[in-house]
Amino acid sequence: MTTTLNTAMIETYKDNFLKEVQDNVEQGDWVKMCMQCGVCSGSCPLGNDWDHPPQKIFAMIRAGKREEVLTSDSMWMCTSCYNCIARCPRKVPVTHIMHGLASYASRLGLTPKGQPTKEFANIFWKSLSNKGRVNEVEVAYKLYFMDGFISGIKKALSMAGIGIKMLTTKRLMPLELIKPHKVDDVSGFRNMLAKAAELETARIHNNSKDN
Amino acid sequence: MNSEVKIGTFLCKGCGLGDRLDMDQLELIATREGKVTYVKQHDYLCGDEGVALIQNDIDSGECNKIIVAACSKRVKTQAFNFPEVSVARANLREGVIWSQPDTEEAAELTQEMAADYIRMASAEIKFIQLPSASGEQEVNKNILVVGAGITGLTAALEAANTGYKVVLVEKEATLGGMTAKLYNRIPTKSPYQQPEDTGIESMIEKVNSSDNITVYTNTTIAKTEGAPGRFNITLDNDGTPETVSIGAIVQASGFTLHDPSHLEQFSYTGSDNIMTQADLEQHFTANAGAQVKTKDGKEIKRVTFIQCVGQRSEEEGHLSYCSGYCCGTSVKQAINFKQQNPDIDTKVIYTHLRVSTGVGGEDFYRSGQDQGVVFLKGTVSNVDASGDKLTVSYKDIILEEDLSFESDLVILATGMVPNSGVDANLTEMEGEEEKSEEEGAEENDLSIPVKSILNLDYRQGTDLPHLINGKGFNDSHFICFPYETARTGIYTAGPVRRPMDIHQASEDATGAALKAIQVVENAGKGRAAHPRSGDLSFPKFQNEGCTQCGRCTIECPFGAIDIGEDKYPKFNESRCRRCGTCMGACPVRVISFENYSIDTVGQQIKNIDIPDEFDEKPRILCLACENDAYPALDMAAHNRITHSAYVRIIPVRCLGSVSASWVSDALNTGFDGIVLMGCKTGDDYQCHFIKGSTLAKERMSKVADTLETMSLEPVRVSTYEVAITDIQRAPQLINDMADTIEEIGLNPFKF
């Protein structure tokens, strides 16, 4: 399904990737306002570890490098420290755009395989959307065993010291596995999420329709 | 008038002078050695009572020349302003007590210093005469404005609105210049979002209907004779000569566009759809109201603007500078396309975006981005016009990649070449041996043969000098007085002076018009215009001693001195800025001012007490430029930064006015070291008189020969470039000289 959407988008926007970003990425309309000063890249605590720091991502969008941007690992590296937003002289919401791009790439199915941030986000969201509360034990073990059983055991053992401390101070409740805590009105919560998803789909659909 | 000279000396005891110095001894020095008529001491000379004391003595005729022995001549100028008598100031405060340590051991040397400054002032005052205007001048309230573009029109209107008569000369048949050819302009008002109407028609109408402005179109200037306040200008009105009498000139001759035809990579001649910004303006004007299409009538979907075409590069055939206006123009033109159809894809390829109208310019850039103009940071390597479509290849600087895309229209931002006339620096003059003939021809690489604009009948060339030979822009002191050219009474405004946009040119025009008004008024009173505003003294020539070498005519930075029919220097008072460079240039010392001459400084040097060599007290002479170095030393004193007690500082109008005779006399009478402090030289010079500091350096290199014949070490004479901000460095330079002397020993010529 996602690849169909990808093909549809390529068809709709032809070689105008900037427009595609403006229409479909959260806060994507701001990309055109970047003046390439590079303050965002310089402010990013992880900037050196990115393939393409934010300034470069914006330049790539303008240069129409669709494939490279959407399959990039870079926007997944954002830790939401908001340094870039605080410092951008043009008030470009860089953090939001990074998340928007990641989300859009994910919708199109273009995310790099096994990208840990993405995996974590999925596990986290699944747990949260289920009962309205994050089940920490569930999130932790799913994350450990993400890459298979052996590596899961290894990771768990390496974290054993912390785990035991958390247990003794009651920061980690094994009983959660059996009886997870939840919001009072679970069905109401789920309905709310369903409504939000519906609105979001409609918005995206509308944006693309304008073309 | 009583012709007897009566010198009243006033010693101030305020600001700690009375505590630090033995005032009675100074009084004795003034009367016995300085031979002044009388001395009065006062506790607080710059106060009302002290000033009244001096004024009463002047009024009652008790004295007709005065010495104020108090603070630096750069402070308390209001209090010690006695225009009816000559005044010498002995700088005891900044020069002595504030620049010397307040200790018992230092007291003796401090007192010696103060005594010398009293001797110097007593000597100087005897040779100062009260200057008076020559009476050569008259007020001529006519202002000539050359060029009727936005700059010229603004200058004409500004001057006319102030009540001055303006003669506006334009070589084309119509007014408005480059601005009249524009479709619209960059916004001038908040919120700076959309292009604005140029408003040039209403300006032209105002000019045409003004009673104070006479307009000449199809007219050039055949000849400019005279000086500020009395220029005689011959106009060539389409072949008919006409003479006008003018007080001051504003040159607003503007610019021509840089032709990109020779830049092969941009294929300008290869396709009608590759245009310059000016071509596009005309294309817009021609299609006003309709959807703009390509030259071959096709719909435009993609437009690319290329910045810095043939600019900001030292390559052959490129302009080395940034023209300043093109980025804003491209934003404007891209917005014009977006206004017609938001779906037109507009790209601007730039390396550094410079929207020069200040805050408004940045807003306009943002507005362009907001309206969907795409900005790519990169350099264009090639525009291919061979195929059906235009292909633009560029290197993206952010991505560090070579990329290319297709475009229906390509617009080139080519920049401006100033219409600044023939560079007077390249004018050959007899008697000047340094410049070879080829030098001028080679460096002047402008492809169009340069025509003179003003046709000045000056010995120093037909137009204003350029800052850098062959680069075209007229020279002016960039930081302090941007409109002042090297020819008094002629003010440049607009892109002839430096690259700029309409907004800046209009501001420039206003400034130049004001300067023109100022010089007209000053010339009428025989006063210097600038920077020695109000100075009535002017150089006088004693023809008896003159060898007719012509040195002064060459070295005068302002072209004030011609050679008369009798072969003697012919001086034009109101062209003069009173810097004294001619005085320093004259090898036979026949040039002097009434209040500044070889003697006023030379006698100060001679009257400084030189201790004999067994005293082991060296003496250092410091000649400091009164515009920068002297105030720097004053400020150092205000901060109590001390310098060697062996130095005696004399302010000079400009280092260019320093006569080599002062230096050789000083060495002959036993000075151990000489420090000369002038301003920064070079392309970014800071000299108020353009080349005074440069000339001084040159002359001092020749003094080295004199030193050698006297078997003295060349380090005894040092020339430095000092800025007004060099508060720590200026005293340090004096101390360095003191250290040097300690190392090499005293001057043996102490008699």
Chai-1 contact restraints between the chains, C-beta under 6 A:
chainA,res_idxA,chainB,res_idxB,connection_type,confidence,min_distance_angstrom,max_distance_angstrom,comment,restraint_id
A,K32,B,Q369,contact,1.0,0.0,6.0,A-B,restraint_1
A,M33,B,Q369,contact,1.0,0.0,6.0,A-B,restraint_2
A,Q36,B,K377,contact,1.0,0.0,6.0,A-B,restraint_3
A,K56,B,I398,contact,1.0,0.0,6.0,A-B,restraint_4
A,A59,B,I398,contact,1.0,0.0,6.0,A-B,restraint_5
A,A59,B,L399,contact,1.0,0.0,6.0,A-B,restraint_6
A,R62,B,V374,contact,1.0,0.0,6.0,A-B,restraint_7
A,R62,B,L376,contact,1.0,0.0,6.0,A-B,restraint_8
A,A63,B,D396,contact,1.0,0.0,6.0,A-B,restraint_9
A,A63,B,L403,contact,1.0,0.0,6.0,A-B,restraint_10
